């Protein structure tokens, strides 16, 4: 998975370069070269993702996990692929442990007598958290459980980001439950 993440980072860098070139009216040759590099990186990403999908499809356990995870509202093919890899590589005893590994546990910021707001600990792999963020945004709109939780937290005075962090955590708990119970 880290190869895909590295290629995605390269693609973002080249896209930013292309945008900078369009703003600064750079030479057409430079723009063409960057566009060609982006196309090559995109093709390599597609190729590696195809290989990963083939590996998942060839293993009956991983294939079942992949299909089960996609049944969760808000979890698509990309997030399901990440979670299949995570749950195959790491064996968590509880959903709470999985959420803690990813960095979705609340951390209170305080110093002496001053108490701050709670934030996510963010100690785990950021690439999973960033994709889970987008999944939680989608789930907050389409998943009835997460939508109800979001409304309840916002009504209780939590910020939108705190509600989104809670949605990310709940989504991991749901995914862990789906994998654990295989239903």
Contact map, one row per residue, 1 for C-alpha under 8 A:
111110000000000000000000000000000000000000000000000000000000000000000000000000000100100000000000000000000000000000000000000000000000000000000000000000000000000000000000000000000000000
111111000000000000000000000000000000000000000000000000000000000000000000000000000000000000000000000000000000000000000000000000000000000000000000000000000000000000000000000000000000000
111111100000000000000000000000000000000000000000000000000000000000000000000000000000000000000000000000000000000000000000000000000000000000000000000000000000000000000000000000000000000
111111110000000000000000000000000000000000001001100000000000000000000000000000000000000000000000000000000000000000000000000000000000000000000000000000000000000000000000000000000000000
111111111000000000000000000000000000000000000000000000000000000000000000000000000000000000000000000000000000000000000000000000100000000000000000000000000000000000000000000000000000000
011111111100000000000000000000000000000000000000000000000000000000000000000000000000000000000000000000000000000000000000000000000000000000000000000000000000000000000000000000000000000
001111111110000000000000000000000000000010011000000000000000000000000000000000000000000000000000000000000000000000000000000000000000000000000000000000000000000000000000000000000000000
000111111111000000000000000000000000000000001000000000000000000000000000000000000000000000000000000000000000000000000000000000000000000000000000000000000000000000000000000000000000000
000011111111100000000000000000000000000000000000000000000000000000000000000000000000000000000000000000000000000000000000000000000000000000000000000000000000000000000000000000000000000
000001111111110000000000000000000000000010000000000000000000000000000000000000000000000000000000000000000000000000000000000000000000000000000000000000000000000000000000000000000000000
000000111111111000000000000000000000010011000000000000000000000000000000000000000000000000000000000000000000000000000000000000000000000000000000000000000000000000000000000000000000000
000000011111111100000000000000000000000000000000000000000000000000000000000000000000000000000000000000000000000000000000000000000000000000000000000000000000000000000000000000000000000
000000001111111110000000000000000000000000000000000000000000000000000000000000000000000000000000000000000000000000000000000000000000000000000000000000000000000000000000000000000000000
000000000111111111000000000000000100110000000000000000000000000000000000000000000000000000000000000000000000000000000000000000000000000000000000000000000000000000000000000000000000000
000000000011111111100000000000000100010000000000000000000000000000000000000000000000000000000000000000000000000000000000000000000000000000000000000000000000000000000000000000000000000
000000000001111111110000000000000000000000000000000000000000000000000000000000000000000000000000000000000000000000000000000000000000000000000000000000000000000000000000000000000000000
000000000000111111111000000000000100000000000000000000000000000000000000000000000000000000000000000000000000000000000000000000000000000000000000000000000000000000000000000000000000000
000000000000011111111100000000100110000000000000000000000000000000000000000000000000000000000000000000000000000000000000000000000000000000000000000000000000000000000000000000000000000
000000000000001111111110000000000000000000000000000000000000000000000000000000000000000000000000000000000000000000000000000000000000000000000000000000000000000000000000000000000000000
000000000000000111111111000000000000000000000000000000000000000000000000000000000000000000000000000000000000000000000000000000000000000000000000000000000000000000000000000000000000000
000000000000000011111111110001100000000000000000000000000000000000000000000000000000000000000000000000000000000000000000000000000000000000000000000000000000000000000000000000000000000
000000000000000001111111110000100000000000000000000000000000000000000000000000000000000000000000000000000000000000000000000000000000000000000000000000000000000000000000000000000000000
000000000000000000111111110000000000000000000000000000000000000000000000000000000000000000000000000000000000000000000000000000000000000000000000000000000000000000000000000000000000000
000000000000000000011111110000000000000000000000000000000000000000000000000000000000000000000000000000000000000000000000000000000000000000000000000000000000000000000000000000000000000
000000000000000000001111111000000000000000000000000000000000000000000000000000000000000000000000000000000000000000000000000000000000000000000000000000000000000000000000000000000000000
000000000000000000001111111101100000000000000000000000000000000000000000000000000000000000000000000000000000000000000000000000000000000000000000000000000000000000000000000000000000000
000000000000000000000000111111100000000000000000000000000000000000000000000000000000000000000000000000000000000000000000000000000000000000000000000000000000000000000000000000000000000
000000000000000000000000011111110000000000000000000000000000000000000000000000000000000000000000000000000000000000000000000000000000000000000000000000000000000000000000000000000000000
000000000000000000000000001111111000000000000000000000000000000000000000000000000000000000000000000000000000000000000000000000000000000000000000000000000000000000000000000000000000000
000000000000000000001000011111111100000000000000000000000000000000000000000000000000000000000000000000000000000000000000000000000000000000000000000000000000000000000000000000000000000
000000000000000001001100011111111110000000000000000000000000000000000000000000000000000000000000000000000000000000000000000000000000000000000000000000000000000000000000000000000000000
000000000000000000000000000111111111000000000000000000000000000000000000000000000000000000000000000000000000000000000000000000000000000000000000000000000000000000000000000000000000000
000000000000000000000000000011111111100000000000000000000000000000000000000000000000000000000000000000000000000000000000000000000000000000000000000000000000000000000000000000000000000
000000000000011011000000000001111111110000000000000000000000000000000000000000000000000000000000000000000000000000000000000000000000000000000000000000000000000000000000000000000000000
000000000000000001000000000000111111111000000000000000000000000000000000000000000000000000000000000000000000000000000000000000000000000000000000000000000000000000000000000000000000000
000000000000000000000000000000011111111100000000000000000000000000000000000000000000000000000000000000000000000000000000000000000000000000000000000000000000000000000000000000000000000
000000000000010000000000000000001111111110000000000000000000000000000000000000000000000000000000000000000000000000000000000000000000000000000000000000000000000000000000000000000000000
000000000010011000000000000000000111111111000000000000000000000000000000000000000000000000000000000000000000000000000000000000000000000000000000000000000000000000000000000000000000000
000000000000000000000000000000000011111111100000000000000000000000000000000000000000000000000000000000000000000000000000000000000000000000000000000000000000000000000000000000000000000
000000000000000000000000000000000001111111110000000000000000000000000000000000000000000000000000000000000000000000000000000000000000000000000000000000000000000000000000000000000000000
000000100110000000000000000000000000111111111000000000000000000000000000000000000000000000000000000000000000000000000000000000000000000000000000000000000000000000000000000000000000000
000000000010000000000000000000000000011111111100000000000000000000000000000000000000000000000000000000000000000000000000000000000000000000000000000000000000000000000000000000000000000
000000000000000000000000000000000000001111111110000000000000000000000000000000000000000000000000000000000000000000000000000000000000000000000000000000000000000000000000000000000000000
000000100000000000000000000000000000000111111111000000000000000000000000000000000000000000000000000000000000000000000000000000000000000000000000000000000000000000000000000000000000000
000100110000000000000000000000000000000011111111100000000000000000000000000000000000000000000000000000000000000000000000000000000000000000000000000000000000000000000000000000000000000
000000000000000000000000000000000000000001111111110000000000000000000000000000000000000000000000000000000000000000000000000000000000000000000000000000000000000000000000000000000000000
000000000000000000000000000000000000000000111111111000000000000000000000000000000000000000000000000000000000000000000000000000000000000000000000000000000000000000000000000000000000000
000100000000000000000000000000000000000000011111111100000000000000000000000000000000000000000000000000000000000000000000000000000000000000000000000000000000000000000000000000000000000
000100000000000000000000000000000000000000001111111110000000000000000000000000000000000000000000000000000000000000000000000000000000000000000000000000000000000000000000000000000000000
000000000000000000000000000000000000000000000111111111000000000000000000000000000000000000000000000000000000000000000000000000000000000000000000000000000000000000000000000000000000000
000000000000000000000000000000000000000000000011111111100000000000000000000000000000000000000000000000000000000000000000000000000000000000000000000000000000000000000000000000000000000
000000000000000000000000000000000000000000000001111111110000000000000000000000000000000000000000000000000000000000000000000000000000000000000000000000000000000000000000000000000000000
000000000000000000000000000000000000000000000000111111111000000000000000000000001000000000000000000000000000000000000000000000000000000000000000000000000000000000000000000000000000000
000000000000000000000000000000000000000000000000011111111100000000000000000000000000000000000000000000000000000000000000000000000000000000000000000000000000000000000000000000000000000
000000000000000000000000000000000000000000000000001111111110000000000000000000000000000000000000000000000000000000000000000000000000000000000000000000000000000000000000000000000000000
000000000000000000000000000000000000000000000000000111111111011001000000000000000000000000000000000000000000000000000000000000000000000000000000000000000000000000000000000000000000000
000000000000000000000000000000000000000000000000000011111111011000000000000000000000000000000000000000000000000000000000000000000000000000000000000000000000000000000000000000000000000
000000000000000000000000000000000000000000000000000001111111001000000000000000000000000000000000000000000000000000000000000000000000000000000000000000000000000000000000000000000000000
000000000000000000000000000000000000000000000000000000111111111000000000000000000000000000000000000000000000000000000000000000000000000000000000000000000000000000000000000000000000000
000000000000000000000000000000000000000000000000000000011111111100000000000000000000000000000000000000000000000000000000000000000000000000000000000000000000000000000000000000000000000
000000000000000000000000000000000000000000000000000000000011111110000000000000000000000000000000000000000000000000000000000000000000000000000000000000000000000000000000000000000000000
000000000000000000000000000000000000000000000000000000011011111111000000000000000001000100000000000000000000000000000000000000000000000000000000000000000000000000000000000000000000000
000000000000000000000000000000000000000000000000000000011111111111100000000000000000000000000000000000000000000000000000000000000000000000000000000000000000000000000000000000000000000
000000000000000000000000000000000000000000000000000000000001111111110000000000000000000000000000000000000000000000000000000000000000000000000000000000000000000000000000000000000000000
000000000000000000000000000000000000000000000000000000000000111111111000000000000001000000000000000000000000000000000000000000000000000000000000000000000000000000000000000000000010010
000000000000000000000000000000000000000000000000000000010000011111111100000000011001000000000000000000000000000000000000000000000000000000000000000000000000000000000000000000000000000
000000000000000000000000000000000000000000000000000000000000001111111110000000000000000000000000000000000000000000000000000000000000000000000000000000000000000000000000000000000000000
000000000000000000000000000000000000000000000000000000000000000111111111000000000000000000000000000000000000000000000000000000000000000000000000000000000000000000000000000000000110011
000000000000000000000000000000000000000000000000000000000000000011111111001000010010000000000000000000000000000000000000000000000000000000000000000000000000000000000000000000100110000
000000000000000000000000000000000000000000000000000000000000000001111111101110010000000000000000000000000000000000000000000000000000000000000000000000000000000000000000000000000000000
000000000000000000000000000000000000000000000000000000000000000000111111101000000000000000000000000000000000000000000000000000000000000000000000000000000000000000000000000000000000000
000000000000000000000000000000000000000000000000000000000000000000011111111000000000000000000000000000000000000000000000000000000000000000000000000000000000000000000000000001100000000
000000000000000000000000000000000000000000000000000000000000000000000111111000000000000000000000000000000000000000000000000000000000000000100110000000000000000000000000000000000000000
000000000000000000000000000000000000000000000000000000000000000000000001111100000000000000000000000000000000000000000000000000000000001101100110000000000000000000000000000000000000000
000000000000000000000000000000000000000000000000000000000000000000001111111111110000000000000000000000000000000000000000000000000000001000100000000000000000000000000000000000000000000
000000000000000000000000000000000000000000000000000000000000000000000100011111110000000000000000000000000000000000000000000000000000001000000000000000000000000000000000000000000000000
000000000000000000000000000000000000000000000000000000000000000000000100001111111000000000000000000000000000000000000000000000000000000000000000000000000000000000000000000000000000000
000000000000000000000000000000000000000000000000000000000000000000000000001111111100000000000000000000000000000000000000000000000000000000000000000000000000000000000000000000000000000
000000000000000000000000000000000000000000000000000000000000000000000000001111111110000000000000000000000000000000000000000000010011001000000000000000000000000000000000000000000000000
000000000000000000000000000000000000000000000000000000000000000001001100001111111111000000000000000000000000000000000000000000000000000000000000000000000000000000000000000000000000000
000000000000000000000000000000000000000000000000000010000000000001000000000011111111100000000000000000000000000000000000000000000000000000000000000000000000000000000000000000000000000
100000000000000000000000000000000000000000000000000000000000000000000000000001111111110000000000000000000000000000000000000000010000000000000000000000000000000000000000000000000000000
000000000000000000000000000000000000000000000000000000000000000000001000000000111111111000000000000000000000000000000000000000000000000000000000000000000000000000000000000000000000000
000000000000000000000000000000000000000000000000000000000000010011000000000000011111111100000000000000000000000000000000000000000000000000000000000000000000000000000000000000000000000
100000000000000000000000000000000000000000000000000000000000000000000000000000001111111110000000000000000000000000000000000000000000000000000000000000000000000000000000000000000000000
000000000000000000000000000000000000000000000000000000000000000000000000000000000111111111000000000000000000000000000000000000000000000000000000000000000000000000000000000000000000000
000000000000000000000000000000000000000000000000000000000000000000000000000000000011111111110000000000000000000000000000000000000000000000000000000000000000000000000000000000000000000
000000000000000000000000000000000000000000000000000000000000010000000000000000000001111111100000000000000000000000000000000000000000000000000000000000000000000000000000000000000000000
000000000000000000000000000000000000000000000000000000000000000000000000000000000000111111100000000000000000000000000000000000000000000000000000000000000000000000000000000000000000000
000000000000000000000000000000000000000000000000000000000000000000000000000000000000011111110000000000000000000000000000000000000000000000000000000000000000000000000000000000000000000
000000000000000000000000000000000000000000000000000000000000000000000000000000000000001111111000000000000000000000000000000000000000000000000000000000000000000000000000000000000000000
000000000000000000000000000000000000000000000000000000000000000000000000000000000000001001111110110000000000000000000000000000000000000000000000000000000000000000000000000000000000000
000000000000000000000000000000000000000000000000000000000000000000000000000000000000000000111110100000000000000000000000000000000000000000000000000000000000000000000000000000000000000
000000000000000000000000000000000000000000000000000000000000000000000000000000000000000000011111110000000000000000000000000000000000000000000000000000000000000000000000000000010000000
000000000000000000000000000000000000000000000000000000000000000000000000000000000000000000011111111000000000000000000000000000000000000000000000000000000000000000000000000110011000000
000000000000000000000000000000000000000000000000000000000000000000000000000000000000000000000111111100000000000000000000000000000000000000000000000000000000000000000000000010000000000
000000000000000000000000000000000000000000000000000000000000000000000000000000000000000000011111111110000000000000000000000000000000000000000000000000000000000000000000000000000000000
000000000000000000000000000000000000000000000000000000000000000000000000000000000000000000010111111111000000000000000000000000000000000000000000000000000000000000000000000110010000000
000000000000000000000000000000000000000000000000000000000000000000000000000000000000000000000011111111111000000000000000000000000000000000000000000000000000000000000000100110000000000
000000000000000000000000000000000000000000000000000000000000000000000000000000000000000000000001111111111000000000000000000100000000000000000000000000000000000000000000000000000000000
000000000000000000000000000000000000000000000000000000000000000000000000000000000000000000000000111111110000000000000000001100000000000000000000000000000000000000000000000000000000000
000000000000000000000000000000000000000000000000000000000000000000000000000000000000000000000000011111110000000000000000011111011000000000000000000000000000000000000000000000000000000
000000000000000000000000000000000000000000000000000000000000000000000000000000000000000000000000001111111000000000000001111110001000000000000000000000000000000000000000000000000000000
000000000000000000000000000000000000000000000000000000000000000000000000000000000000000000000000001111111100000000000001110000000000000000000000000000000000000000001001100000000000000
000000000000000000000000000000000000000000000000000000000000000000000000000000000000000000000000001100111110000000000001110000000000000000000000000000000000000000000000100000000000000
000000000000000000000000000000000000000000000000000000000000000000000000000000000000000000000000000000011111000000000111100000000000000000000000000000000000000000000000000000000000000
000000000000000000000000000000000000000000000000000000000000000000000000000000000000000000000000000000001111100000000111100000000000000000000000000000000000000000000000000000000000000
000000000000000000000000000000000000000000000000000000000000000000000000000000000000000000000000000000000111110000111110000000000000000000000000000000000000000000000000000000000000000
000000000000000000000000000000000000000000000000000000000000000000000000000000000000000000000000000000000011111000111110000000000000000000000000000000000000000000000000000000000000000
000000000000000000000000000000000000000000000000000000000000000000000000000000000000000000000000000000000001111111110000000000000000000000000000000000000000000000000000000000000000000
000000000000000000000000000000000000000000000000000000000000000000000000000000000000000000000000000000000000111111100000000000000000000000000000000000000000000000000000000000000000000
000000000000000000000000000000000000000000000000000000000000000000000000000000000000000000000000000000000000011111100000000000000000000000000000000000000000000000000000000000000000000
000000000000000000000000000000000000000000000000000000000000000000000000000000000000000000000000000000000000011111100000000000000000000000000000000000000000000000000000000000000000000
000000000000000000000000000000000000000000000000000000000000000000000000000000000000000000000000000000000000011111110000000000000000000000000000000000000000000000000000000000000000000
000000000000000000000000000000000000000000000000000000000000000000000000000000000000000000000000000000000001111111111000000000000000000000000000000000000000000000000000000000000000000
000000000000000000000000000000000000000000000000000000000000000000000000000000000000000000000000000000000001110001111100000000000000000000000000000000000000000000000000000000000000000
000000000000000000000000000000000000000000000000000000000000000000000000000000000000000000000000000000000001100000111110000000000000000000000000000000000000000000000000000000000000000
000000000000000000000000000000000000000000000000000000000000000000000000000000000000000000000000000000000111100000011111000000000000000000000000000000000000000000000000000000000000000
000000000000000000000000000000000000000000000000000000000000000000000000000000000000000000000000000000000111100000001111100000000000000000000000000000000000000001000000000000000000000
000000000000000000000000000000000000000000000000000000000000000000000000000000000000000000000000000000111110000000000111110000000000000000000000000000000000000000001000000000000000000
000000000000000000000000000000000000000000000000000000000000000000000000000000000000000000000000000000111110000000000011111000000000000000000000000000000000000000000000000000000000000
000000000000000000000000000000000000000000000000000000000000000000000000000000000000000000000000000001111000000000000001111111000000000000000000000000000000000000000000000000000000000
000000000000000000000000000000000000000000000000000000000000000000000000000000000000000000000000000011100000000000000000111110000000000000000000000000000000000000000000000000000000000
000000000000000000000000000000000000000000000000000000000000000000000000000000000000000000000000000111100000000000000000011111001000000000000000000000000000000000000000000000000000000
000000000000000000000000000000000000000000000000000000000000000000000000000000000000000000000000000001100000000000000000011111111000000000000000000000000000000000000000000000000000000
000000000000000000000000000000000000000000000000000000000000000000000000000000000000000000000000000001000000000000000000010111111100000000000000000000000000000000000000000000000000000
000010000000000000000000000000000000000000000000000000000000000000000000000000000000000000000000000000000000000000000000000011111110000000000000000000000000000000000000000000000000000
000000000000000000000000000000000000000000000000000000000000000000000000000000100100000000000000000001000000000000000000000011111111000000000000000000000000000000000000000000000000000
000000000000000000000000000000000000000000000000000000000000000000000000000000000000000000000000000001100000000000000000000111111111100000000000000000000000000000000000000000000000000
000000000000000000000000000000000000000000000000000000000000000000000000000000000000000000000000000000000000000000000000000001111111110000000000000000000000000000000000000000000000000
000000000000000000000000000000000000000000000000000000000000000000000000000000100000000000000000000000000000000000000000000000111111111000000000000000000000000000000000000000000000000
000000000000000000000000000000000000000000000000000000000000000000000000000000100000000000000000000000000000000000000000000000011111111100000000000000000000000000000001000000000000000
000000000000000000000000000000000000000000000000000000000000000000000000000000000000000000000000000000000000000000000000000000001111111110000000000000000000000000011001000000000000000
000000000000000000000000000000000000000000000000000000000000000000000000000000000000000000000000000000000000000000000000000000000111111111000000000000000000000000000000000000000000000
000000000000000000000000000000000000000000000000000000000000000000000000011100100000000000000000000000000000000000000000000000000011111111100000000000000000000000000001000000000000000
000000000000000000000000000000000000000000000000000000000000000000000000010000000000000000000000000000000000000000000000000000000001111111110000000000000000000000010011001000000000000
000000000000000000000000000000000000000000000000000000000000000000000000000000000000000000000000000000000000000000000000000000000000111111111000000000000000000000010000000000000000000
000000000000000000000000000000000000000000000000000000000000000000000000010000000000000000000000000000000000000000000000000000000000011111111110000000000000000000000000000000000000000
000000000000000000000000000000000000000000000000000000000000000000000000111000000000000000000000000000000000000000000000000000000000001111111110011000000000000000000010000000000000000
000000000000000000000000000000000000000000000000000000000000000000000000000000000000000000000000000000000000000000000000000000000000000111111111011001000000000000010010000000000000000
000000000000000000000000000000000000000000000000000000000000000000000000000000000000000000000000000000000000000000000000000000000000000011111111001000000000000000000000000000000000000
000000000000000000000000000000000000000000000000000000000000000000000000110000000000000000000000000000000000000000000000000000000000000001111111001000000000000000000000000000000000000
000000000000000000000000000000000000000000000000000000000000000000000000110000000000000000000000000000000000000000000000000000000000000001111111111000000000000000000000000000000000000
000000000000000000000000000000000000000000000000000000000000000000000000000000000000000000000000000000000000000000000000000000000000000000011111111100000000000000000000000000000000000
000000000000000000000000000000000000000000000000000000000000000000000000000000000000000000000000000000000000000000000000000000000000000000000011111110000000000000000000000000000000000
000000000000000000000000000000000000000000000000000000000000000000000000000000000000000000000000000000000000000000000000000000000000000000110011111111000000000000000010011000000000000
000000000000000000000000000000000000000000000000000000000000000000000000000000000000000000000000000000000000000000000000000000000000000000111111111111100000000000000000000000000000000
000000000000000000000000000000000000000000000000000000000000000000000000000000000000000000000000000000000000000000000000000000000000000000000001111111110000000000000000000000000000000
000000000000000000000000000000000000000000000000000000000000000000000000000000000000000000000000000000000000000000000000000000000000000000000000111111111000000000100010000000000000000
000000000000000000000000000000000000000000000000000000000000000000000000000000000000000000000000000000000000000000000000000000000000000000010000011111111100000000110110000000000000000
000000000000000000000000000000000000000000000000000000000000000000000000000000000000000000000000000000000000000000000000000000000000000000000000001111111110000000000000000000000000000
000000000000000000000000000000000000000000000000000000000000000000000000000000000000000000000000000000000000000000000000000000000000000000000000000111111111000000000000000000000000000
000000000000000000000000000000000000000000000000000000000000000000000000000000000000000000000000000000000000000000000000000000000000000000000000000011111111110000100000000000000000000
000000000000000000000000000000000000000000000000000000000000000000000000000000000000000000000000000000000000000000000000000000000000000000000000000001111111111100100000000000000000000
000000000000000000000000000000000000000000000000000000000000000000000000000000000000000000000000000000000000000000000000000000000000000000000000000000111111110000000000000000000000000
000000000000000000000000000000000000000000000000000000000000000000000000000000000000000000000000000000000000000000000000000000000000000000000000000000011111110000000000000000000000000
000000000000000000000000000000000000000000000000000000000000000000000000000000000000000000000000000000000000000000000000000000000000000000000000000000001111111000000000000000000000000
000000000000000000000000000000000000000000000000000000000000000000000000000000000000000000000000000000000000000000000000000000000000000000000000000000001111111101100000000000000000000
000000000000000000000000000000000000000000000000000000000000000000000000000000000000000000000000000000000000000000000000000000000000000000000000000000000100111111100000000000000000000
000000000000000000000000000000000000000000000000000000000000000000000000000000000000000000000000000000000000000000000000000000000000000000000000000000000100011111110000000000000000000
000000000000000000000000000000000000000000000000000000000000000000000000000000000000000000000000000000000000000000000000000000000000000000000000000000000000001111111000000000000000000
000000000000000000000000000000000000000000000000000000000000000000000000000000000000000000000000000000000000000000000010000000000000000000000000000000000000011111111100000000000000000
000000000000000000000000000000000000000000000000000000000000000000000000000000000000000000000000000000000000000000000000000000000000000000000000000011001100011111111110000000000000000
000000000000000000000000000000000000000000000000000000000000000000000000000000000000000000000000000000000000000000000000000000000000100110010000000001000000000111111111000000000000000
000000000000000000000000000000000000000000000000000000000000000000000000000000000000000000000000000000010000000000000001000000000000100000000000000000000000000011111111100000000000000
000000000000000000000000000000000000000000000000000000000000000000000000000000000000000000000000000000000000000000000000000000000000000000000000000001000000000001111111110000000000000
000000000000000000000000000000000000000000000000000000000000000000000000000000000000000000000000000000000000000000000000000000000000000100110000010011000000000000111111111000000000000
000000000000000000000000000000000000000000000000000000000000000000000000000000000000000000000000000000010000000000000000000000000001101100000000000000000000000000011111111100000000000
000000000000000000000000000000000000000000000000000000000000000000000000000000000000000000000000001000011000000000000000000000000000000000000000000000000000000000001111111110000000000
000000000000000000000000000000000000000000000000000000000000000000000000000000000000000000000000000000000000000000000000000000000000000000000000010000000000000000000111111111000000000
000000000000000000000000000000000000000000000000000000000000000000000000000000000000000000000000000000000000000000000000000000000000000100000000010000000000000000000011111111100000000
000000000000000000000000000000000000000000000000000000000000000000000000000000000000000000000010011000000000000000000000000000000000000000000000000000000000000000000001111111110000000
000000000000000000000000000000000000000000000000000000000000000000000000000000000000000000000011011000000000000000000000000000000000000000000000000000000000000000000000111111111000000
000000000000000000000000000000000000000000000000000000000000000000000001000000000000000000000000000000000000000000000000000000000000000000000000000000000000000000000000011111111100000
000000000000000000000000000000000000000000000000000000000000000000001001000000000000000000000000000000000000000000000000000000000000000000000000000000000000000000000000001111111110000
000000000000000000000000000000000000000000000000000000000000000000000000000000000000000000000110010000000000000000000000000000000000000000000000000000000000000000000000000111111111000
000000000000000000000000000000000000000000000000000000000000000000000000000000000000000000000010000000000000000000000000000000000000000000000000000000000000000000000000000011111111110
000000000000000000000000000000000000000000000000000000000000000000011000000000000000000000000000000000000000000000000000000000000000000000000000000000000000000000000000000001111111111
000000000000000000000000000000000000000000000000000000000000000010011000000000000000000000000000000000000000000000000000000000000000000000000000000000000000000000000000000000111111111
000000000000000000000000000000000000000000000000000000000000000000000000000000000000000000000000000000000000000000000000000000000000000000000000000000000000000000000000000000011111110
000000000000000000000000000000000000000000000000000000000000000000000000000000000000000000000000000000000000000000000000000000000000000000000000000000000000000000000000000000001111111
000000000000000000000000000000000000000000000000000000000000000010010000000000000000000000000000000000000000000000000000000000000000000000000000000000000000000000000000000000001111111
000000000000000000000000000000000000000000000000000000000000000000010000000000000000000000000000000000000000000000000000000000000000000000000000000000000000000000000000000000000110111
